[in-house]
Amino acid sequence: MRFLLLLLAGTLSAQTWDLVIANGRVIDPETGLDAVRWVGIRGANIGAISATALQGRTMIDARGLVVAPGFIDLHEHGQDFEAYTFQVRDGVTSSFELEVGTADVAGWYAARAGKSAINHGVSIGHIQVRMKVMKDPGDFLPSGAGARQLATPQQIEEMKRLMEDGLRQGAVAAGFGMVYTPAATRWEILEMFRLAAKYHASCHVHIRGGSTGSSAEPEAGLEEVIAAAAVTGAPLQVVHINSSSRNRAPQMLQILREARARGLDVTTEMYPYIAGCTRIESASFDDWMDRPASDYHNLQWMATGERLTRDSFLKYRKQGGNVITFTNTEDMIEYSVHDPMPMIASDGFGFETGTSHPRSAGTYSRILGVYVREKKLMTLPEALRKMTLAPAQRLEARVPAMKKKGRIQEGADADVTIFDPATVRDRSTFEHGKVPSEGIRHVMVGGTFVVRDGSLTNATPGQAIRAPL
């Protein structure tokens, strides 16, 4: 037996791999591996994890660097090619639009085929479907009937048909944002959850009363979606629990833990910034018409960086566009980061105005630089679990391809992020959101470099991630 093991080891070391990552600190969240190893890659897959030297046609010396699974972002609205170039420099290798989603799943994937630096996937979105059925004039979020008009039974049936079409076309999940569609009744939402359950699709939900300083109790919105999951059996992902909770993160996370303890498939996510961002014309601002003057100063117009007054709020609300909302606190971020439940997801945007919310470019590097290295609120392996394995596992029941992502293991997809733990840090700010992170040295998608030595390669190996058709 000893001879056989030595023979196998010798055969492994004698192979020449397409790419070898040498001497890096390899962290695999699933197996608990955290040690210096050599990683052999052939084609699009990891073929070897070795404690001894491997030979490769291309060699990367990762001494002093961390070799991690590529980061998986379950909540990223910036699904254009420029946005991907900032995400990948933040270590992201798979990017998903699962909250708002799309009403045209097949068209969404076709628009990105063969053109993307990173892997990508989308949900069939109740928001977008409702906009289509109700003939709402908005583009990304509803601004008219899609937000504020009750649906007839016939319209709900049409929504169900479109949602099911999207699920049959391979949508990764079902997306919801009741804060943006307040006229959607509890029954309408239950009908859509029932469809998601039928297709084993997780429901990614922005709860009612969350994120913009609403006077509504966030607990009520959370209880609504937990009840919908319990009634229908649909898996539930509550998006950005930190911002939806506002100052109630401990209570909201306790509710989620209690639901999980009773067997419900409920998960959540967070981003590490004290401000959110959304469309100012959306229904989430319907109760902002007569606030105290000081409240408007908590809003920052993305395009110019100016803090708003009541007059400028009303002006921009008629115009429409993205507004940054300072409605959270650092202590709630720290509480949510330290809690083992929330995954990391950016809720990032694209760069249509030439800038963006800083989370669009810096979420993952900020977690590693600020909350792991500086504040020590979680360990590096735990942070990587929240960025890689946990989001992959959230999607695996519907998308079996995710079982090969979020891991550094033999047979896993060669989606790999290599970073310097001593220097990794976000550089984007609320005034200058279009600044890439630093400390992300190399990123591979399917074994192809998309970032090498800190610079983009312009390669486009990203693949569509979707449920089996």
C-alpha positions as CSV (number, residue, x, y, z in Angstrom):
1,M,0.0,0.0,0.0
2,R,2.8,2.4,0.9
3,F,4.4,1.7,-2.5
4,L,1.2,2.4,-4.3
5,L,0.7,5.8,-2.4
6,L,4.3,6.8,-3.3
7,L,3.7,5.8,-6.9
8,L,0.5,7.9,-7.1
9,A,2.3,10.8,-5.5
10,G,5.2,10.5,-8.0
11,T,2.7,10.4,-10.9
12,L,0.9,13.5,-9.6
13,S,4.1,15.5,-9.2
14,A,5.4,14.3,-12.6
15,Q,2.4,15.7,-14.5
16,T,2.7,19.1,-16.2
17,W,-0.3,21.2,-15.5
18,D,-1.6,24.1,-17.6
19,L,-1.2,26.4,-14.6
20,V,0.3,25.9,-11.2
21,I,-0.3,28.3,-8.2
22,A,2.7,27.7,-6.0
23,N,3.3,28.3,-2.3
24,G,0.1,30.1,-1.6
25,R,-2.0,29.9,1.6
26,V,-4.9,27.8,0.2
27,I,-8.2,28.2,2.1
28,D,-11.1,25.9,1.2
29,P,-14.2,26.8,3.3
30,E,-15.9,23.4,2.8
31,T,-13.0,21.0,3.9
32,G,-11.4,23.4,6.3
33,L,-8.1,23.3,4.5
34,D,-5.9,26.3,5.5
35,A,-2.3,25.6,4.6
36,V,0.4,26.3,2.1
37,R,-0.3,24.2,-1.0
38,W,0.4,23.9,-4.7
39,V,-2.7,24.1,-6.9
40,G,-2.6,22.4,-10.3
41,I,-5.1,23.6,-13.0
42,R,-5.9,21.9,-16.3
43,G,-8.4,23.5,-18.6
44,A,-11.3,25.0,-16.6
45,N,-10.9,22.8,-13.6
46,I,-8.7,22.3,-10.5
47,G,-6.9,19.0,-10.8
48,A,-4.6,18.8,-7.9
49,I,-4.1,20.3,-4.4
50,S,-0.6,19.2,-3.3
51,A,1.7,19.7,-0.3
52,T,4.7,19.1,-2.6
53,A,5.8,21.0,-5.7
54,L,3.9,20.7,-9.0
55,Q,5.1,21.6,-12.5
56,G,3.1,23.8,-14.8
57,R,3.4,25.4,-18.2
58,T,2.5,28.7,-16.4
59,M,3.7,29.2,-12.8
60,I,2.3,31.7,-10.3
61,D,4.3,32.3,-7.2
62,A,1.7,33.0,-4.5
63,R,4.1,33.1,-1.6
64,G,2.6,35.3,1.1
65,L,-0.8,35.5,-0.7
66,V,-4.1,33.8,-0.1
67,V,-5.5,31.4,-2.7
68,A,-9.3,31.4,-2.3
69,P,-12.4,30.3,-4.3
70,G,-13.6,33.1,-6.5
71,F,-16.1,35.3,-4.7
72,I,-19.8,34.8,-5.5
73,D,-22.0,37.8,-5.4
74,L,-25.7,36.9,-5.2
75,H,-27.0,40.5,-5.4
76,E,-25.4,42.6,-8.1
77,H,-27.4,45.0,-10.3
78,G,-24.4,46.0,-12.3
79,Q,-24.7,43.4,-15.0
80,D,-23.0,45.3,-17.8
81,F,-19.5,44.7,-19.2
82,E,-17.9,47.8,-17.5
83,A,-19.4,46.8,-14.2
84,Y,-17.9,43.4,-14.5
85,T,-14.4,44.9,-14.8
86,F,-14.8,46.5,-11.4
87,Q,-16.3,43.4,-9.8
88,V,-13.5,41.1,-11.0
89,R,-10.9,43.5,-9.5
90,D,-12.8,43.0,-6.2
91,G,-12.3,39.3,-6.5
92,V,-15.7,38.4,-7.9
93,T,-15.9,35.5,-10.4
94,S,-19.6,34.9,-10.4
95,S,-22.2,37.7,-10.4
96,F,-25.9,37.3,-10.0
97,E,-28.9,39.7,-10.4
98,L,-31.4,37.9,-8.1
99,E,-33.4,40.6,-6.4
100,V,-34.8,42.7,-9.3
101,G,-34.0,40.1,-11.9
102,T,-35.5,40.3,-15.4
103,A,-38.8,39.6,-17.2
104,D,-36.9,38.1,-20.2
105,V,-34.6,35.4,-18.9
106,A,-33.7,34.0,-22.4
107,G,-32.9,37.5,-23.7
108,W,-30.9,38.4,-20.6
109,Y,-28.5,35.5,-21.1
110,A,-28.3,35.9,-24.9
111,A,-27.1,39.5,-24.4
112,R,-24.1,38.4,-22.4
113,A,-23.1,35.2,-24.3
114,G,-19.4,35.1,-25.0
115,K,-18.8,38.7,-23.9
116,S,-18.4,38.6,-20.1
117,A,-15.3,38.6,-18.0
118,I,-17.1,36.7,-15.2
119,N,-19.8,34.1,-14.8
120,H,-23.3,35.5,-14.5
121,G,-26.9,34.5,-13.7
122,V,-30.3,36.1,-13.2
123,S,-33.7,35.5,-11.6
124,I,-37.1,35.8,-13.0
125,G,-38.1,39.0,-11.2
126,H,-41.6,39.6,-9.9
127,I,-40.8,43.3,-9.9
128,Q,-40.0,43.3,-13.6
129,V,-42.8,40.9,-14.5
130,R,-45.3,43.1,-12.6
131,M,-44.1,46.2,-14.4
132,K,-44.6,44.4,-17.7
133,V,-48.1,43.2,-16.9
134,M,-49.2,46.5,-15.4
135,K,-47.6,48.5,-18.2
136,D,-45.5,50.5,-15.8
137,P,-43.4,53.3,-17.4
138,G,-40.3,52.7,-15.3
139,D,-37.2,50.9,-16.6
140,F,-35.4,49.3,-13.7
141,L,-37.9,49.8,-10.9
142,P,-41.6,50.7,-11.1
143,S,-42.7,54.3,-10.9
144,G,-46.4,53.9,-11.8
145,A,-49.0,51.2,-11.8
146,G,-46.4,48.4,-11.2
147,A,-45.9,49.9,-7.8
148,R,-49.2,51.4,-6.8
149,Q,-52.1,49.6,-8.5
150,L,-53.8,46.5,-7.3
151,A,-53.6,43.6,-9.8
152,T,-56.8,42.0,-11.1
153,P,-57.1,38.2,-10.9
154,Q,-56.4,38.0,-14.6
155,Q,-53.2,40.1,-14.2
156,I,-52.0,37.8,-11.4
157,E,-52.5,34.9,-13.7
158,E,-50.5,36.6,-16.4
159,M,-47.7,37.3,-13.8
160,K,-47.7,33.6,-12.9
161,R,-47.4,32.6,-16.5
162,L,-44.4,34.9,-17.1
163,M,-42.8,33.8,-13.9
164,E,-43.1,30.1,-14.9
165,D,-41.8,30.8,-18.3
166,G,-38.7,32.4,-16.8
167,L,-38.2,29.4,-14.5
168,R,-38.5,27.0,-17.4
169,Q,-35.9,29.1,-19.3
170,G,-33.4,28.4,-16.5
171,A,-33.7,31.4,-14.2
172,V,-31.5,30.8,-11.2
173,A,-34.1,32.0,-8.7
174,A,-37.2,34.2,-8.2
175,G,-36.7,37.8,-7.3
176,F,-39.0,40.1,-5.2
177,G,-39.0,43.6,-3.9
178,M,-42.2,44.3,-2.0
179,V,-40.9,47.7,-0.9
180,Y,-41.0,48.7,-4.6
181,T,-44.4,47.0,-5.3
182,P,-46.4,47.9,-2.2
183,A,-49.7,47.3,-4.1
184,A,-48.9,43.6,-4.5
185,T,-51.1,41.8,-2.0
186,R,-50.0,39.1,0.3
187,W,-52.0,36.6,-1.9
188,E,-50.2,37.8,-5.0
189,I,-46.8,37.2,-3.4
190,L,-47.9,33.8,-2.1
191,E,-48.9,32.8,-5.6
192,M,-45.4,33.7,-6.9
193,F,-43.7,31.9,-3.9
194,R,-45.8,28.8,-4.8
195,L,-44.3,28.8,-8.3
196,A,-40.8,29.2,-6.9
197,A,-41.3,26.2,-4.6
198,K,-42.5,24.1,-7.5
199,Y,-39.2,24.7,-9.3
200,H,-37.0,24.5,-6.2
201,A,-36.0,28.2,-6.7
202,S,-34.9,30.3,-3.8
203,C,-36.8,33.6,-3.4
204,H,-34.5,36.6,-3.0
205,V,-36.6,39.3,-1.3
206,H,-36.3,43.0,-0.4
207,I,-38.9,43.1,2.4
208,R,-41.5,45.7,2.9
209,G,-40.5,48.6,5.1
210,G,-36.8,48.1,4.6
211,S,-33.9,50.4,3.7
212,T,-35.0,53.9,3.1
213,G,-35.9,55.1,6.6
214,S,-39.5,54.1,6.3
215,S,-41.6,54.4,9.4
216,A,-42.9,50.8,9.0
217,E,-41.6,48.1,11.3
218,P,-39.1,46.0,9.5
219,E,-40.1,43.0,11.6
220,A,-43.5,43.0,9.9
221,G,-41.9,42.7,6.5
222,L,-39.7,39.9,7.6
223,E,-42.5,38.0,9.2
224,E,-44.5,38.3,5.9
225,V,-41.8,36.5,3.9
226,I,-41.0,33.9,6.5
227,A,-44.7,33.1,6.6
228,A,-44.8,32.9,2.8
229,A,-41.8,30.5,2.9
230,A,-43.5,28.4,5.6
231,V,-46.8,28.2,3.7
232,T,-45.3,27.4,0.3
233,G,-42.1,25.6,1.1
234,A,-40.1,28.0,-1.0
235,P,-36.5,28.6,0.1
236,L,-36.0,32.2,1.2
237,Q,-33.0,34.6,1.0
238,V,-33.7,38.0,2.7
239,V,-31.5,40.5,1.0
240,H,-29.2,43.1,2.7
241,I,-30.5,42.4,6.2
242,N,-28.2,45.2,7.5
243,S,-30.0,47.9,5.6
244,S,-33.5,46.4,5.8
245,S,-33.1,46.2,9.6
246,R,-31.9,49.7,10.0
247,N,-31.3,49.9,13.8
248,R,-33.0,46.5,14.4
249,A,-30.3,44.1,13.2
250,P,-30.1,42.1,16.4
251,Q,-33.9,41.5,16.5
252,M,-34.1,40.7,12.8
253,L,-31.3,38.2,12.9
254,Q,-32.8,36.6,16.0
255,I,-36.1,36.1,14.1
256,L,-34.2,34.5,11.2
257,R,-32.3,32.2,13.6
258,E,-35.5,31.1,15.2
259,A,-37.1,30.4,11.8
260,R,-34.1,28.3,10.8
261,A,-34.2,26.4,14.2
262,R,-37.7,25.3,13.2
263,G,-36.6,23.8,10.0
264,L,-37.3,26.7,7.5
265,D,-34.8,27.1,4.7
266,V,-34.1,30.8,5.3
267,T,-30.8,32.6,4.7
268,T,-29.7,36.2,4.5
269,E,-26.9,38.5,3.2
270,M,-25.4,41.9,4.0
271,Y,-23.1,44.6,2.5
272,P,-20.5,46.5,4.6
273,Y,-21.6,50.2,4.1
274,I,-23.7,52.6,6.2
275,A,-25.6,53.8,3.2
276,G,-27.8,52.1,0.6
277,C,-28.8,53.2,-2.9
278,T,-31.9,53.0,-4.9
279,R,-34.1,54.9,-7.4
280,I,-35.5,58.1,-6.0
281,E,-38.7,57.8,-8.1
282,S,-39.5,54.4,-6.6
283,A,-42.4,53.7,-4.2
284,S,-39.9,53.3,-1.4
285,F,-39.9,57.1,-1.1
286,D,-43.6,57.6,-1.2
287,D,-43.7,58.5,2.5
288,W,-40.8,61.1,2.2
289,M,-42.9,64.0,1.0
290,D,-43.2,65.8,4.3
291,R,-40.2,64.8,6.4
292,P,-38.2,67.2,8.7
293,A,-35.6,69.2,6.8
294,S,-32.8,67.3,8.4
295,D,-34.0,63.9,7.0
296,Y,-33.3,65.0,3.4
297,H,-29.7,65.6,4.3
298,N,-29.4,61.9,4.7
299,L,-29.9,61.5,0.9
300,Q,-27.0,62.1,-1.5
301,W,-27.6,62.5,-5.3
302,M,-25.3,60.0,-6.9
303,A,-24.6,62.0,-10.1
304,T,-23.3,65.1,-8.3
305,G,-22.5,64.1,-4.7
306,E,-24.8,66.8,-3.3
307,R,-26.8,66.2,-0.1
308,L,-30.5,66.9,-0.7
309,T,-32.9,69.4,0.6
310,R,-36.7,69.0,0.4
311,D,-36.7,71.1,-2.8
312,S,-33.9,69.2,-4.5
313,F,-35.6,65.9,-3.4
314,L,-38.8,66.9,-5.1
315,K,-36.9,68.0,-8.2
316,Y,-34.9,64.8,-8.6
317,R,-37.9,62.7,-7.7
318,K,-39.6,64.1,-10.8
319,Q,-36.5,63.5,-12.9
320,G,-35.6,60.0,-11.6
321,G,-32.3,58.5,-10.9
322,N,-30.1,56.9,-8.2
323,V,-29.8,58.3,-4.7
324,I,-27.6,57.2,-1.9
325,T,-29.4,56.8,1.4
326,F,-27.5,57.2,4.7
327,T,-30.0,55.3,6.9
328,N,-27.7,52.8,8.6
329,T,-25.0,52.9,11.3
330,E,-21.6,51.4,11.7
331,D,-22.5,49.5,14.8
332,M,-25.3,47.7,12.9
333,I,-22.8,46.8,10.2
334,E,-20.4,45.5,12.8
335,Y,-23.1,43.5,14.5
336,S,-24.2,41.9,11.2
337,V,-20.6,41.2,10.1
338,H,-19.8,39.4,13.3
339,D,-23.0,37.3,13.2
340,P,-22.3,33.9,11.5
341,M,-25.5,33.9,9.4
342,P,-25.3,36.7,6.8
343,M,-23.5,36.0,3.6
344,I,-21.7,38.9,1.8
345,A,-23.4,40.3,-1.2
346,S,-22.8,43.8,-2.7
347,D,-26.1,45.1,-3.9
348,G,-23.9,47.0,-6.4
349,F,-24.9,49.0,-9.4
350,G,-23.4,49.9,-12.8
351,F,-21.7,53.2,-13.7
352,E,-24.3,54.9,-15.8
353,T,-23.6,58.3,-14.3
354,G,-19.9,57.9,-14.3
355,T,-19.8,56.9,-10.7
356,S,-21.7,54.5,-8.4
357,H,-22.2,53.5,-4.8
358,P,-18.8,52.3,-3.5
359,R,-20.2,48.8,-2.9
360,S,-20.2,48.4,-6.6
361,A,-16.4,48.2,-6.7
362,G,-15.3,47.5,-3.2
363,T,-17.6,45.3,-1.1
364,Y,-15.4,42.2,-0.9
365,S,-12.1,44.0,-0.4
366,R,-13.7,46.1,2.3
367,I,-14.8,43.0,4.2
368,L,-11.2,41.6,4.0
369,G,-9.4,44.9,4.7
370,V,-11.6,46.5,7.3
371,Y,-13.6,43.9,9.1
372,V,-11.2,41.0,9.0
373,R,-7.7,42.6,9.1
374,E,-8.3,45.9,11.0
375,K,-11.4,45.3,13.2
376,K,-10.9,41.5,13.6
377,L,-14.7,40.9,13.7
378,M,-14.3,37.6,11.9
379,T,-11.5,35.3,10.9
380,L,-10.3,35.1,7.3
381,P,-11.6,31.6,6.7
382,E,-15.0,32.6,8.1
383,A,-15.2,35.7,5.8
384,L,-14.3,33.5,2.8
385,R,-17.0,31.1,3.7
386,K,-19.5,33.9,3.6
387,M,-18.2,35.1,0.2
388,T,-17.9,31.7,-1.5
389,L,-19.2,28.5,-0.1
390,A,-22.4,29.9,1.5
391,P,-23.7,31.6,-1.7
392,A,-22.8,28.6,-3.8
393,Q,-24.8,26.3,-1.4
394,R,-27.7,28.7,-1.5
395,L,-28.2,28.0,-5.2
396,E,-27.2,24.3,-5.4
397,A,-30.7,22.7,-5.1
398,R,-31.8,24.4,-8.3
399,V,-28.4,24.9,-10.0
400,P,-26.3,21.8,-9.6
401,A,-23.4,23.6,-11.4
402,M,-22.9,25.6,-8.2
403,K,-21.6,22.4,-6.4
404,K,-18.3,23.0,-8.3
405,K,-18.0,26.6,-7.3
406,G,-17.1,28.3,-4.0
407,R,-14.4,25.6,-3.3
408,I,-10.7,25.0,-3.8
409,Q,-10.8,21.2,-4.3
410,E,-9.9,18.7,-7.0
411,G,-12.6,18.7,-9.6
412,A,-13.9,22.1,-8.7
413,D,-14.2,24.9,-11.3
414,A,-11.0,26.9,-11.6
415,D,-12.6,30.1,-10.4
416,V,-9.8,31.4,-8.2
417,T,-9.0,34.7,-6.4
418,I,-5.5,35.3,-5.1
419,F,-5.0,38.3,-2.9
420,D,-2.6,39.9,-0.5
421,P,-4.2,39.8,3.0
422,A,-1.9,42.6,4.2
423,T,-2.9,45.1,1.6
424,V,-6.3,44.2,0.2
425,R,-8.7,47.1,0.7
426,D,-11.5,49.0,-1.1
427,R,-10.7,52.4,-2.5
428,S,-14.1,53.5,-3.8
429,T,-16.0,56.2,-1.8
430,F,-19.4,57.7,-1.8
431,E,-18.0,60.7,-3.7
432,H,-15.8,58.6,-6.1
433,G,-17.4,55.2,-6.6
434,K,-15.6,54.3,-9.7
435,V,-12.3,53.3,-8.2
436,P,-11.1,49.6,-8.2
437,S,-10.0,47.8,-5.1
438,E,-6.3,47.1,-4.3
439,G,-4.6,43.9,-3.2
440,I,-6.4,41.6,-5.5
441,R,-3.4,40.2,-7.4
442,H,-4.8,37.5,-9.7
443,V,-8.3,36.3,-10.6
444,M,-9.1,33.3,-12.8
445,V,-12.5,32.4,-14.3
446,G,-12.6,28.8,-15.6
447,G,-8.8,28.7,-15.5
448,T,-8.3,31.8,-17.6
449,F,-6.8,35.0,-16.1
450,V,-9.1,37.9,-16.0
451,V,-6.9,39.8,-13.6
452,R,-3.1,39.2,-13.6
453,D,-0.6,41.1,-11.5
454,G,-3.5,43.4,-10.5
455,S,-4.4,44.4,-14.1
456,L,-7.3,43.4,-16.3
457,T,-6.5,41.0,-19.2
458,N,-9.6,41.8,-21.3
459,A,-10.3,38.0,-21.5
460,T,-14.0,37.1,-21.6
461,P,-14.3,33.5,-20.3
462,G,-17.4,34.2,-18.2
463,Q,-20.2,31.6,-18.6
464,A,-23.9,31.7,-18.1
465,I,-25.0,30.1,-14.8
466,R,-28.5,28.8,-15.0
467,A,-30.8,26.0,-13.9
468,P,-31.0,23.0,-16.2
469,L,-33.5,23.5,-19.0
